[in-house]
Amino acid sequence: MEQTRINELKAIAAQIRLKILEGTHAASSGHPGGSLSIADILSYLYFEEMNVDPTNPKWDGRDRLVLSK
């Protein structure tokens, strides 16, 4: 993977982390630690590995990711 793409994925992960903090702050509740720590992995999976089509979220051929603690 090219360094440019790695930097793009790092930026996406940073945006995800910001949204996590905004969401937990707005809710005045939550435990953001687990979510913050997996942002890099989720960014890579969603934008590089998974077969998804944001314009067609009900596509039968899409990959699904189940996260569970």
PQR file of N, CA, C, O and H, with PARSE charges and radii, in Angstrom:
ATOM      1  N   MET A   1       0.850  -1.170   0.000 -0.4000 1.5000
ATOM      2  CA  MET A   1       0.000   0.000   0.000 -0.0000 2.0000
ATOM      3  C   MET A   1       0.898   1.236   0.000  0.5500 1.7000
ATOM      4  O   MET A   1       1.901   1.290   0.712 -0.5500 1.4000
ATOM      5  N   GLU A   2       0.533   2.197  -0.786 -0.4000 1.5000
ATOM      6  CA  GLU A   2       1.320   3.424  -0.903 -0.0000 2.0000
ATOM      7  C   GLU A   2       1.171   4.306   0.342  0.5500 1.7000
ATOM      8  O   GLU A   2       0.144   4.283   1.021 -0.5500 1.4000
ATOM      9  H   GLU A   2      -0.282   2.153  -1.364  0.4000 1.0000
ATOM     10  N   GLN A   3       2.202   5.065   0.616 -0.4000 1.5000
ATOM     11  CA  GLN A   3       2.193   5.944   1.784 -0.0000 2.0000
ATOM     12  C   GLN A   3       1.053   6.954   1.717  0.5500 1.7000
ATOM     13  O   GLN A   3       0.487   7.319   2.747 -0.5500 1.4000
ATOM     14  H   GLN A   3       3.036   5.083   0.065  0.4000 1.0000
ATOM     15  N   THR A   4       0.713   7.404   0.518 -0.4000 1.5000
ATOM     16  CA  THR A   4      -0.397   8.355   0.366 -0.0000 2.0000
ATOM     17  C   THR A   4      -1.697   7.753   0.878  0.5500 1.7000
ATOM     18  O   THR A   4      -2.462   8.416   1.578 -0.5500 1.4000
ATOM     19  H   THR A   4       1.172   7.107  -0.319  0.4000 1.0000
ATOM     20  N   ARG A   5      -1.944   6.491   0.524 -0.4000 1.5000
ATOM     21  CA  ARG A   5      -3.175   5.820   0.963 -0.0000 2.0000
ATOM     22  C   ARG A   5      -3.149   5.584   2.472  0.5500 1.7000
ATOM     23  O   ARG A   5      -4.169   5.729   3.146 -0.5500 1.4000
ATOM     24  H   ARG A   5      -1.322   5.953  -0.045  0.4000 1.0000
ATOM     25  N   ILE A   6      -1.994   5.225   2.992 -0.4000 1.5000
ATOM     26  CA  ILE A   6      -1.874   5.039   4.441 -0.0000 2.0000
ATOM     27  C   ILE A   6      -2.209   6.334   5.170  0.5500 1.7000
ATOM     28  O   ILE A   6      -2.910   6.316   6.182 -0.5500 1.4000
ATOM     29  H   ILE A   6      -1.165   5.107   2.444  0.4000 1.0000
ATOM     30  N   ASN A   7      -1.712   7.451   4.663 -0.4000 1.5000
ATOM     31  CA  ASN A   7      -2.017   8.753   5.272 -0.0000 2.0000
ATOM     32  C   ASN A   7      -3.498   9.080   5.180  0.5500 1.7000
ATOM     33  O   ASN A   7      -4.066   9.652   6.111 -0.5500 1.4000
ATOM     34  H   ASN A   7      -1.141   7.466   3.842  0.4000 1.0000
ATOM     35  N   GLU A   8      -4.135   8.719   4.058 -0.4000 1.5000
ATOM     36  CA  GLU A   8      -5.584   8.943   3.913 -0.0000 2.0000
ATOM     37  C   GLU A   8      -6.356   8.130   4.948  0.5500 1.7000
ATOM     38  O   GLU A   8      -7.291   8.640   5.565 -0.5500 1.4000
ATOM     39  H   GLU A   8      -3.674   8.255   3.302  0.4000 1.0000
ATOM     40  N   LEU A   9      -5.969   6.871   5.140 -0.4000 1.5000
ATOM     41  CA  LEU A   9      -6.652   6.025   6.119 -0.0000 2.0000
ATOM     42  C   LEU A   9      -6.422   6.532   7.543  0.5500 1.7000
ATOM     43  O   LEU A   9      -7.318   6.439   8.382 -0.5500 1.4000
ATOM     44  H   LEU A   9      -5.209   6.457   4.638  0.4000 1.0000
ATOM     45  N   LYS A  10      -5.244   7.062   7.819 -0.4000 1.5000
ATOM     46  CA  LYS A  10      -4.981   7.653   9.132 -0.0000 2.0000
ATOM     47  C   LYS A  10      -5.876   8.868   9.371  0.5500 1.7000
ATOM     48  O   LYS A  10      -6.364   9.079  10.482 -0.5500 1.4000
ATOM     49  H   LYS A  10      -4.517   7.138   7.137  0.4000 1.0000
ATOM     50  N   ALA A  11      -6.087   9.657   8.330 -0.4000 1.5000
ATOM     51  CA  ALA A  11      -6.963  10.829   8.447 -0.0000 2.0000
ATOM     52  C   ALA A  11      -8.407  10.398   8.688  0.5500 1.7000
ATOM     53  O   ALA A  11      -9.119  11.016   9.479 -0.5500 1.4000
ATOM     54  H   ALA A  11      -5.692   9.485   7.428  0.4000 1.0000
ATOM     55  N   ILE A  12      -8.836   9.347   8.012 -0.4000 1.5000
ATOM     56  CA  ILE A  12     -10.194   8.820   8.216 -0.0000 2.0000
ATOM     57  C   ILE A  12     -10.347   8.334   9.648  0.5500 1.7000
ATOM     58  O   ILE A  12     -11.357   8.608  10.296 -0.5500 1.4000
ATOM     59  H   ILE A  12      -8.258   8.845   7.369  0.4000 1.0000
ATOM     60  N   ALA A  13      -9.341   7.607  10.147 -0.4000 1.5000
ATOM     61  CA  ALA A  13      -9.383   7.116  11.526 -0.0000 2.0000
ATOM     62  C   ALA A  13      -9.455   8.277  12.516  0.5500 1.7000
ATOM     63  O   ALA A  13     -10.155   8.189  13.525 -0.5500 1.4000
ATOM     64  H   ALA A  13      -8.520   7.384   9.620  0.4000 1.0000
ATOM     65  N   ALA A  14      -8.750   9.342  12.237 -0.4000 1.5000
ATOM     66  CA  ALA A  14      -8.799  10.528  13.109 -0.0000 2.0000
ATOM     67  C   ALA A  14     -10.201  11.143  13.103  0.5500 1.7000
ATOM     68  O   ALA A  14     -10.689  11.580  14.144 -0.5500 1.4000
ATOM     69  H   ALA A  14      -8.181   9.413  11.418  0.4000 1.0000
ATOM     70  N   GLN A  15     -10.846  11.177  11.939 -0.4000 1.5000
ATOM     71  CA  GLN A  15     -12.217  11.693  11.854 -0.0000 2.0000
ATOM     72  C   GLN A  15     -13.176  10.796  12.626  0.5500 1.7000
ATOM     73  O   GLN A  15     -14.086  11.285  13.295 -0.5500 1.4000
ATOM     74  H   GLN A  15     -10.449  10.822  11.093  0.4000 1.0000
ATOM     75  N   ILE A  16     -12.974   9.485  12.535 -0.4000 1.5000
ATOM     76  CA  ILE A  16     -13.811   8.543  13.286 -0.0000 2.0000
ATOM     77  C   ILE A  16     -13.656   8.789  14.781  0.5500 1.7000
ATOM     78  O   ILE A  16     -14.642   8.816  15.518 -0.5500 1.4000
ATOM     79  H   ILE A  16     -12.235   9.088  11.992  0.4000 1.0000
ATOM     80  N   ARG A  17     -12.417   8.967  15.225 -0.4000 1.5000
ATOM     81  CA  ARG A  17     -12.182   9.228  16.650 -0.0000 2.0000
ATOM     82  C   ARG A  17     -12.865  10.515  17.101  0.5500 1.7000
ATOM     83  O   ARG A  17     -13.436  10.569  18.190 -0.5500 1.4000
ATOM     84  H   ARG A  17     -11.616   8.945  14.626  0.4000 1.0000
ATOM     85  N   LEU A  18     -12.806  11.538  16.277 -0.4000 1.5000
ATOM     86  CA  LEU A  18     -13.474  12.793  16.613 -0.0000 2.0000
ATOM     87  C   LEU A  18     -14.978  12.585  16.762  0.5500 1.7000
ATOM     88  O   LEU A  18     -15.586  13.095  17.702 -0.5500 1.4000
ATOM     89  H   LEU A  18     -12.342  11.494  15.393  0.4000 1.0000
ATOM     90  N   LYS A  19     -15.574  11.844  15.847 -0.4000 1.5000
ATOM     91  CA  LYS A  19     -17.022  11.578  15.913 -0.0000 2.0000
ATOM     92  C   LYS A  19     -17.380  10.762  17.153  0.5500 1.7000
ATOM     93  O   LYS A  19     -18.435  10.970  17.752 -0.5500 1.4000
ATOM     94  H   LYS A  19     -15.080  11.429  15.083  0.4000 1.0000
ATOM     95  N   ILE A  20     -16.504   9.835  17.537 -0.4000 1.5000
ATOM     96  CA  ILE A  20     -16.732   9.058  18.759 -0.0000 2.0000
ATOM     97  C   ILE A  20     -16.768   9.986  19.966  0.5500 1.7000
ATOM     98  O   ILE A  20     -17.659   9.881  20.809 -0.5500 1.4000
ATOM     99  H   ILE A  20     -15.646   9.666  17.050  0.4000 1.0000
ATOM    100  N   LEU A  21     -15.801  10.891  20.048 -0.4000 1.5000
ATOM    101  CA  LEU A  21     -15.752  11.831  21.174 -0.0000 2.0000
ATOM    102  C   LEU A  21     -16.940  12.778  21.158  0.5500 1.7000
ATOM    103  O   LEU A  21     -17.513  13.072  22.207 -0.5500 1.4000
ATOM    104  H   LEU A  21     -15.077  10.976  19.363  0.4000 1.0000
ATOM    105  N   GLU A  22     -17.315  13.256  19.981 -0.4000 1.5000
ATOM    106  CA  GLU A  22     -18.486  14.141  19.884 -0.0000 2.0000
ATOM    107  C   GLU A  22     -19.754  13.417  20.336  0.5500 1.7000
ATOM    108  O   GLU A  22     -20.590  13.986  21.037 -0.5500 1.4000
ATOM    109  H   GLU A  22     -16.850  13.016  19.128  0.4000 1.0000
ATOM    110  N   GLY A  23     -19.882  12.166  19.929 -0.4000 1.5000
ATOM    111  CA  GLY A  23     -21.079  11.399  20.287 -0.0000 2.0000
ATOM    112  C   GLY A  23     -21.178  11.113  21.773  0.5500 1.7000
ATOM    113  O   GLY A  23     -22.244  11.266  22.371 -0.5500 1.4000
ATOM    114  H   GLY A  23     -19.202  11.704  19.359  0.4000 1.0000
ATOM    115  N   THR A  24     -20.071  10.697  22.370 -0.4000 1.5000
ATOM    116  CA  THR A  24     -20.119  10.413  23.803 -0.0000 2.0000
ATOM    117  C   THR A  24     -20.290  11.693  24.622  0.5500 1.7000
ATOM    118  O   THR A  24     -20.925  11.681  25.677 -0.5500 1.4000
ATOM    119  H   THR A  24     -19.206  10.572  21.885  0.4000 1.0000
ATOM    120  N   HIS A  25     -19.725  12.784  24.135 -0.4000 1.5000
ATOM    121  CA  HIS A  25     -19.911  14.060  24.829 -0.0000 2.0000
ATOM    122  C   HIS A  25     -21.371  14.522  24.716  0.5500 1.7000
ATOM    123  O   HIS A  25     -21.962  14.964  25.701 -0.5500 1.4000
ATOM    124  H   HIS A  25     -19.209  12.794  23.279  0.4000 1.0000
ATOM    125  N   ALA A  26     -21.940  14.419  23.530 -0.4000 1.5000
ATOM    126  CA  ALA A  26     -23.333  14.849  23.339 -0.0000 2.0000
ATOM    127  C   ALA A  26     -24.295  14.012  24.171  0.5500 1.7000
ATOM    128  O   ALA A  26     -25.305  14.517  24.660 -0.5500 1.4000
ATOM    129  H   ALA A  26     -21.460  14.060  22.730  0.4000 1.0000
ATOM    130  N   ALA A  27     -23.976  12.730  24.330 -0.4000 1.5000
ATOM    131  CA  ALA A  27     -24.839  11.852  25.117 -0.0000 2.0000
ATOM    132  C   ALA A  27     -24.570  11.971  26.613  0.5500 1.7000
ATOM    133  O   ALA A  27     -25.349  11.477  27.428 -0.5500 1.4000
ATOM    134  H   ALA A  27     -23.155  12.319  23.933  0.4000 1.0000
ATOM    135  N   SER A  28     -23.471  12.625  26.971 -0.4000 1.5000
ATOM    136  CA  SER A  28     -23.039  12.703  28.372 -0.0000 2.0000
ATOM    137  C   SER A  28     -22.943  11.312  28.997  0.5500 1.7000
ATOM    138  O   SER A  28     -23.206  11.117  30.183 -0.5500 1.4000
ATOM    139  H   SER A  28     -22.838  13.026  26.309  0.4000 1.0000
ATOM    140  N   SER A  29     -22.556  10.351  28.151 -0.4000 1.5000
ATOM    141  CA  SER A  29     -22.477   8.977  28.609 -0.0000 2.0000
ATOM    142  C   SER A  29     -21.615   8.185  27.648  0.5500 1.7000
ATOM    143  O   SER A  29     -21.392   8.597  26.510 -0.5500 1.4000
ATOM    144  H   SER A  29     -22.343  10.509  27.187  0.4000 1.0000
ATOM    145  N   GLY A  30     -21.141   7.060  28.108 -0.4000 1.5000
ATOM    146  CA  GLY A  30     -20.419   6.161  27.228 -0.0000 2.0000
ATOM    147  C   GLY A  30     -19.009   5.880  27.692  0.5500 1.7000
ATOM    148  O   GLY A  30     -18.476   6.544  28.581 -0.5500 1.4000
ATOM    149  H   GLY A  30     -21.322   6.725  29.033  0.4000 1.0000
ATOM    150  N   HIS A  31     -18.422   4.880  27.069 -0.4000 1.5000
ATOM    151  CA  HIS A  31     -17.050   4.458  27.344 -0.0000 2.0000
ATOM    152  C   HIS A  31     -16.312   4.442  26.010  0.5500 1.7000
ATOM    153  O   HIS A  31     -16.289   3.412  25.337 -0.5500 1.4000
ATOM    154  H   HIS A  31     -18.855   4.340  26.347  0.4000 1.0000
ATOM    155  N   PRO A  32     -15.711   5.555  25.617 -0.5600 1.5000
ATOM    156  CA  PRO A  32     -15.137   5.665  24.277  0.2800 2.0000
ATOM    157  C   PRO A  32     -13.827   4.909  24.058  0.5500 1.7000
ATOM    158  O   PRO A  32     -13.378   4.792  22.918 -0.5500 1.4000
ATOM    159  N   GLY A  33     -13.213   4.400  25.105 -0.4000 1.5000
ATOM    160  CA  GLY A  33     -11.892   3.781  24.976 -0.0000 2.0000
ATOM    161  C   GLY A  33     -11.834   2.660  23.950  0.5500 1.7000
ATOM    162  O   GLY A  33     -10.939   2.650  23.105 -0.5500 1.4000
ATOM    163  H   GLY A  33     -13.579   4.495  26.031  0.4000 1.0000
ATOM    164  N   GLY A  34     -12.758   1.724  24.005 -0.4000 1.5000
ATOM    165  CA  GLY A  34     -12.769   0.608  23.063 -0.0000 2.0000
ATOM    166  C   GLY A  34     -12.988   1.066  21.640  0.5500 1.7000
ATOM    167  O   GLY A  34     -12.352   0.560  20.715 -0.5500 1.4000
ATOM    168  H   GLY A  34     -13.485   1.732  24.691  0.4000 1.0000
ATOM    169  N   SER A  35     -13.873   2.010  21.461 -0.4000 1.5000
ATOM    170  CA  SER A  35     -14.157   2.534  20.125 -0.0000 2.0000
ATOM    171  C   SER A  35     -12.961   3.300  19.569  0.5500 1.7000
ATOM    172  O   SER A  35     -12.622   3.164  18.393 -0.5500 1.4000
ATOM    173  H   SER A  35     -14.388   2.421  22.212  0.4000 1.0000
ATOM    174  N   LEU A  36     -12.333   4.093  20.407 -0.4000 1.5000
ATOM    175  CA  LEU A  36     -11.175   4.864  19.957 -0.0000 2.0000
ATOM    176  C   LEU A  36     -10.032   3.944  19.529  0.5500 1.7000
ATOM    177  O   LEU A  36      -9.314   4.239  18.574 -0.5500 1.4000
ATOM    178  H   LEU A  36     -12.609   4.204  21.361  0.4000 1.0000
ATOM    179  N   SER A  37      -9.872   2.834  20.240 -0.4000 1.5000
ATOM    180  CA  SER A  37      -8.738   1.959  19.963 -0.0000 2.0000
ATOM    181  C   SER A  37      -8.909   1.139  18.688  0.5500 1.7000
ATOM    182  O   SER A  37      -7.921   0.634  18.155 -0.5500 1.4000
ATOM    183  H   SER A  37     -10.456   2.594  21.015  0.4000 1.0000
ATOM    184  N   ILE A  38     -10.119   0.994  18.188 -0.4000 1.5000
ATOM    185  CA  ILE A  38     -10.334   0.174  17.005 -0.0000 2.0000
ATOM    186  C   ILE A  38     -10.534   1.004  15.728  0.5500 1.7000
ATOM    187  O   ILE A  38     -10.786   0.442  14.662 -0.5500 1.4000
ATOM    188  H   ILE A  38     -10.922   1.404  18.620  0.4000 1.0000
ATOM    189  N   ALA A  39     -10.426   2.304  15.826 -0.4000 1.5000
ATOM    190  CA  ALA A  39     -10.677   3.181  14.671 -0.0000 2.0000
ATOM    191  C   ALA A  39      -9.762   2.875  13.489  0.5500 1.7000
ATOM    192  O   ALA A  39     -10.218   2.886  12.346 -0.5500 1.4000
ATOM    193  H   ALA A  39     -10.221   2.761  16.692  0.4000 1.0000
ATOM    194  N   ASP A  40      -8.492   2.606  13.738 -0.4000 1.5000
ATOM    195  CA  ASP A  40      -7.567   2.299  12.642 -0.0000 2.0000
ATOM    196  C   ASP A  40      -7.953   1.007  11.932  0.5500 1.7000
ATOM    197  O   ASP A  40      -7.951   0.941  10.703 -0.5500 1.4000
ATOM    198  H   ASP A  40      -8.122   2.597  14.667  0.4000 1.0000
ATOM    199  N   ILE A  41      -8.282  -0.013  12.706 -0.4000 1.5000
ATOM    200  CA  ILE A  41      -8.664  -1.302  12.123 -0.0000 2.0000
ATOM    201  C   ILE A  41      -9.937  -1.157  11.308  0.5500 1.7000
ATOM    202  O   ILE A  41     -10.018  -1.667  10.191 -0.5500 1.4000
ATOM    203  H   ILE A  41      -8.284   0.040  13.705  0.4000 1.0000
ATOM    204  N   LEU A  42     -10.928  -0.471  11.848 -0.4000 1.5000
ATOM    205  CA  LEU A  42     -12.189  -0.290  11.119 -0.0000 2.0000
ATOM    206  C   LEU A  42     -11.986   0.506   9.836  0.5500 1.7000
ATOM    207  O   LEU A  42     -12.582   0.189   8.807 -0.5500 1.4000
ATOM    208  H   LEU A  42     -10.862  -0.056  12.755  0.4000 1.0000
ATOM    209  N   SER A  43     -11.156   1.526   9.895 -0.4000 1.5000
ATOM    210  CA  SER A  43     -10.886   2.323   8.693 -0.0000 2.0000
ATOM    211  C   SER A  43     -10.301   1.450   7.598  0.5500 1.7000
ATOM    212  O   SER A  43     -10.738   1.512   6.449 -0.5500 1.4000
ATOM    213  H   SER A  43     -10.672   1.783  10.731  0.4000 1.0000
ATOM    214  N   TYR A  44      -9.317   0.640   7.948 -0.4000 1.5000
ATOM    215  CA  TYR A  44      -8.692  -0.231   6.959 -0.0000 2.0000
ATOM    216  C   TYR A  44      -9.692  -1.243   6.411  0.5500 1.7000
ATOM    217  O   TYR A  44      -9.804  -1.409   5.197 -0.5500 1.4000
ATOM    218  H   TYR A  44      -8.962   0.590   8.882  0.4000 1.0000
ATOM    219  N   LEU A  45     -10.419  -1.920   7.298 -0.4000 1.5000
ATOM    220  CA  LEU A  45     -11.360  -2.937   6.838 -0.0000 2.0000
ATOM    221  C   LEU A  45     -12.421  -2.350   5.913  0.5500 1.7000
ATOM    222  O   LEU A  45     -12.667  -2.879   4.829 -0.5500 1.4000
ATOM    223  H   LEU A  45     -10.328  -1.785   8.285  0.4000 1.0000
ATOM    224  N   TYR A  46     -13.040  -1.267   6.340 -0.4000 1.5000
ATOM    225  CA  TYR A  46     -14.153  -0.704   5.565 -0.0000 2.0000
ATOM    226  C   TYR A  46     -13.690  -0.131   4.225  0.5500 1.7000
ATOM    227  O   TYR A  46     -14.327  -0.363   3.197 -0.5500 1.4000
ATOM    228  H   TYR A  46     -12.840  -0.838   7.221  0.4000 1.0000
ATOM    229  N   PHE A  47     -12.598   0.605   4.235 -0.4000 1.5000
ATOM    230  CA  PHE A  47     -12.191   1.307   3.019 -0.0000 2.0000
ATOM    231  C   PHE A  47     -11.223   0.536   2.135  0.5500 1.7000
ATOM    232  O   PHE A  47     -10.954   0.960   1.011 -0.5500 1.4000
ATOM    233  H   PHE A  47     -12.081   0.794   5.070  0.4000 1.0000
ATOM    234  N   GLU A  48     -10.687  -0.597   2.618 -0.4000 1.5000
ATOM    235  CA  GLU A  48      -9.728  -1.358   1.814 -0.0000 2.0000
ATOM    236  C   GLU A  48     -10.150  -2.799   1.560  0.5500 1.7000
ATOM    237  O   GLU A  48      -9.911  -3.317   0.469 -0.5500 1.4000
ATOM    238  H   GLU A  48     -10.906  -0.942   3.531  0.4000 1.0000
ATOM    239  N   GLU A  49     -10.764  -3.454   2.521 -0.4000 1.5000
ATOM    240  CA  GLU A  49     -10.989  -4.891   2.414 -0.0000 2.0000
ATOM    241  C   GLU A  49     -12.443  -5.293   2.170  0.5500 1.7000
ATOM    242  O   GLU A  49     -12.712  -6.218   1.404 -0.5500 1.4000
ATOM    243  H   GLU A  49     -10.958  -3.033   3.407  0.4000 1.0000
ATOM    244  N   MET A  50     -13.362  -4.612   2.807 -0.4000 1.5000
ATOM    245  CA  MET A  50     -14.763  -5.034   2.739 -0.0000 2.0000
ATOM    246  C   MET A  50     -15.405  -4.653   1.415  0.5500 1.7000
ATOM    247  O   MET A  50     -15.090  -3.625   0.816 -0.5500 1.4000
ATOM    248  H   MET A  50     -13.143  -3.860   3.429  0.4000 1.0000
ATOM    249  N   ASN A  51     -16.313  -5.511   0.982 -0.4000 1.5000
ATOM    250  CA  ASN A  51     -17.119  -5.228  -0.207 -0.0000 2.0000
ATOM    251  C   ASN A  51     -18.394  -4.530   0.258  0.5500 1.7000
ATOM    252  O   ASN A  51     -19.333  -5.175   0.725 -0.5500 1.4000
ATOM    253  H   ASN A  51     -16.570  -6.346   1.469  0.4000 1.0000
ATOM    254  N   VAL A  52     -18.415  -3.220   0.127 -0.4000 1.5000
ATOM    255  CA  VAL A  52     -19.574  -2.420   0.523 -0.0000 2.0000
ATOM    256  C   VAL A  52     -19.859  -1.400  -0.563  0.5500 1.7000
ATOM    257  O   VAL A  52     -18.977  -1.011  -1.328 -0.5500 1.4000
ATOM    258  H   VAL A  52     -17.653  -2.696  -0.252  0.4000 1.0000
ATOM    259  N   ASP A  53     -21.101  -0.984  -0.609 -0.4000 1.5000
ATOM    260  CA  ASP A  53     -21.513   0.060  -1.536 -0.0000 2.0000
ATOM    261  C   ASP A  53     -22.390   1.023  -0.744  0.5500 1.7000
ATOM    262  O   ASP A  53     -23.569   0.738  -0.531 -0.5500 1.4000
ATOM    263  H   ASP A  53     -21.817  -1.301   0.013  0.4000 1.0000
ATOM    264  N   PRO A  54     -21.847   2.158  -0.303 -0.5600 1.5000
ATOM    265  CA  PRO A  54     -22.622   3.092   0.513  0.2800 2.0000
ATOM    266  C   PRO A  54     -23.908   3.573  -0.165  0.5500 1.7000
ATOM    267  O   PRO A  54     -24.852   3.974   0.517 -0.5500 1.4000
ATOM    268  N   THR A  55     -23.953   3.535  -1.490 -0.4000 1.5000
ATOM    269  CA  THR A  55     -25.170   3.963  -2.195 -0.0000 2.0000
ATOM    270  C   THR A  55     -26.224   2.860  -2.241  0.5500 1.7000
ATOM    271  O   THR A  55     -27.371   3.109  -2.612 -0.5500 1.4000
ATOM    272  H   THR A  55     -23.186   3.210  -2.044  0.4000 1.0000
ATOM    273  N   ASN A  56     -25.837   1.639  -1.864 -0.4000 1.5000
ATOM    274  CA  ASN A  56     -26.762   0.510  -1.883 -0.0000 2.0000
ATOM    275  C   ASN A  56     -26.553  -0.329  -0.618  0.5500 1.7000
ATOM    276  O   ASN A  56     -25.999  -1.426  -0.689 -0.5500 1.4000
ATOM    277  H   ASN A  56     -24.905   1.436  -1.563  0.4000 1.0000
ATOM    278  N   PRO A  57     -26.990   0.178   0.531 -0.5600 1.5000
ATOM    279  CA  PRO A  57     -26.707  -0.506   1.796  0.2800 2.0000
ATOM    280  C   PRO A  57     -27.413  -1.852   1.955  0.5500 1.7000
ATOM    281  O   PRO A  57     -27.050  -2.623   2.842 -0.5500 1.4000
ATOM    282  N   LYS A  58     -28.395  -2.151   1.133 -0.4000 1.5000
ATOM    283  CA  LYS A  58     -29.104  -3.433   1.233 -0.0000 2.0000
ATOM    284  C   LYS A  58     -28.612  -4.456   0.214  0.5500 1.7000
ATOM    285  O   LYS A  58     -29.243  -5.498   0.030 -0.5500 1.4000
ATOM    286  H   LYS A  58     -28.690  -1.525   0.411  0.4000 1.0000
ATOM    287  N   TRP A  59     -27.502  -4.173  -0.444 -0.4000 1.5000
ATOM    288  CA  TRP A  59     -26.923  -5.060  -1.441 -0.0000 2.0000
ATOM    289  C   TRP A  59     -26.656  -6.428  -0.817  0.5500 1.7000
ATOM    290  O   TRP A  59     -25.991  -6.527   0.215 -0.5500 1.4000
ATOM    291  H   TRP A  59     -26.990  -3.327  -0.295  0.4000 1.0000
ATOM    292  N   ASP A  60     -27.179  -7.485  -1.449 -0.4000 1.5000
ATOM    293  CA  ASP A  60     -27.024  -8.836  -0.911 -0.0000 2.0000
ATOM    294  C   ASP A  60     -25.569  -9.292  -0.877  0.5500 1.7000
ATOM    295  O   ASP A  60     -25.209 -10.108  -0.029 -0.5500 1.4000
ATOM    296  H   ASP A  60     -27.719  -7.404  -2.287  0.4000 1.0000
ATOM    297  N   GLY A  61     -24.730  -8.791  -1.769 -0.4000 1.5000
ATOM    298  CA  GLY A  61     -23.345  -9.224  -1.839 -0.0000 2.0000
ATOM    299  C   GLY A  61     -22.398  -8.484  -0.918  0.5500 1.7000
ATOM    300  O   GLY A  61     -21.191  -8.724  -0.954 -0.5500 1.4000
ATOM    301  H   GLY A  61     -25.022  -8.128  -2.458  0.4000 1.0000
ATOM    302  N   ARG A  62     -22.920  -7.586  -0.091 -0.4000 1.5000
ATOM    303  CA  ARG A  62     -22.050  -6.792   0.776 -0.0000 2.0000
ATOM    304  C   ARG A  62     -21.468  -7.659   1.894  0.5500 1.7000
ATOM    305  O   ARG A  62     -22.065  -8.651   2.313 -0.5500 1.4000
ATOM    306  H   ARG A  62     -23.900  -7.391  -0.062  0.4000 1.0000
ATOM    307  N   ASP A  63     -20.305  -7.261   2.355 -0.4000 1.5000
ATOM    308  CA  ASP A  63     -19.726  -7.898   3.531 -0.0000 2.0000
ATOM    309  C   ASP A  63     -20.379  -7.303   4.764  0.5500 1.7000
ATOM    310  O   ASP A  63     -20.850  -6.165   4.762 -0.5500 1.4000
ATOM    311  H   ASP A  63     -19.821  -6.455   2.015  0.4000 1.0000
ATOM    312  N   ARG A  64     -20.393  -8.092   5.797 -0.4000 1.5000
ATOM    313  CA  ARG A  64     -20.941  -7.642   7.074 -0.0000 2.0000
ATOM    314  C   ARG A  64     -19.864  -7.819   8.143  0.5500 1.7000
ATOM    315  O   ARG A  64     -19.106  -8.789   8.121 -0.5500 1.4000
ATOM    316  H   ARG A  64     -20.011  -9.016   5.799  0.4000 1.0000
ATOM    317  N   LEU A  65     -19.808  -6.892   9.057 -0.4000 1.5000
ATOM    318  CA  LEU A  65     -18.838  -6.951  10.142 -0.0000 2.0000
ATOM    319  C   LEU A  65     -19.605  -6.888  11.454  0.5500 1.7000
ATOM    320  O   LEU A  65     -20.374  -5.958  11.695 -0.5500 1.4000
ATOM    321  H   LEU A  65     -20.424  -6.104   9.076  0.4000 1.0000
ATOM    322  N   VAL A  66     -19.388  -7.881  12.288 -0.4000 1.5000
ATOM    323  CA  VAL A  66     -20.045  -7.930  13.588 -0.0000 2.0000
ATOM    324  C   VAL A  66     -18.963  -7.730  14.646  0.5500 1.7000
ATOM    325  O   VAL A  66     -18.002  -8.495  14.722 -0.5500 1.4000
ATOM    326  H   VAL A  66     -18.763  -8.637  12.092  0.4000 1.0000
ATOM    327  N   LEU A  67     -19.134  -6.703  15.448 -0.4000 1.5000
ATOM    328  CA  LEU A  67     -18.206  -6.425  16.529 -0.0000 2.0000
ATOM    329  C   LEU A  67     -18.882  -6.809  17.848  0.5500 1.7000
ATOM    330  O   LEU A  67     -20.046  -6.481  18.081 -0.5500 1.4000
ATOM    331  H   LEU A  67     -19.914  -6.082  15.386  0.4000 1.0000
ATOM    332  N   SER A  68     -18.148  -7.498  18.690 -0.4000 1.5000
ATOM    333  CA  SER A  68     -18.693  -7.884  19.975 -0.0000 2.0000
ATOM    334  C   SER A  68     -17.568  -7.934  20.996  0.5500 1.7000
ATOM    335  O   SER A  68     -16.453  -8.357  20.690 -0.5500 1.4000
ATOM    336  H   SER A  68     -17.203  -7.765  18.501  0.4000 1.0000
ATOM    337  N   LYS A  69     -17.857  -7.520  22.145 -0.4000 1.5000
ATOM    338  CA  LYS A  69     -16.850  -7.619  23.225 -0.0000 2.0000
ATOM    339  C   LYS A  69     -17.078  -8.893  23.975  0.5500 1.7000
ATOM    340  O   LYS A  69     -16.353  -9.189  24.924 -0.5500 1.4000
ATOM    341  H   LYS A  69     -18.762  -7.176  22.393  0.4000 1.0000
TER
END
